[in-house]
């Protein structure tokens, strides 16, 4: 585990402390959580150039042609083996809608 000394404006420190208290965790835990979420967002949602999207689409179509089609029973058998997970508590329909809106806005010329 690494250690980091950080200087914060007093108002930000107070705000983070209040948020941590509201979550029932230590200030350190809350800051680690907030930084982890932000880092995941930065790496999780990235605008992909249109040329790359087209290249990926063509590669997918080629793969689908190469693999052929699967029967409904085969699809259901594969889906039955996947791990079921619960969505993040903070991933509400409103958050998903905002993310979709950002993605759509980034596609406009």
Number of C-alpha atoms within 10 A of each C-alpha: 2 3 5 5 5 5 7 9 7 9 9 10 13 13 11 18 18 13 16 18 13 9 12 11 13 14 18 12 13 18 16 12 13 13 12 11 12 12 11 11 11 9 8 9 11 10 10 10 9 10 9 10 12 11 11 12 12 12 12 12 12 12 11 11 10 9 9 8 10 9 8 8 9 11 11 11 11 9 11 10 8 8 6 8 6 5 8 7 6 9 9 11 9 10 11 12 11 12 13 12 11 13 14 10 10 12 11 6 4
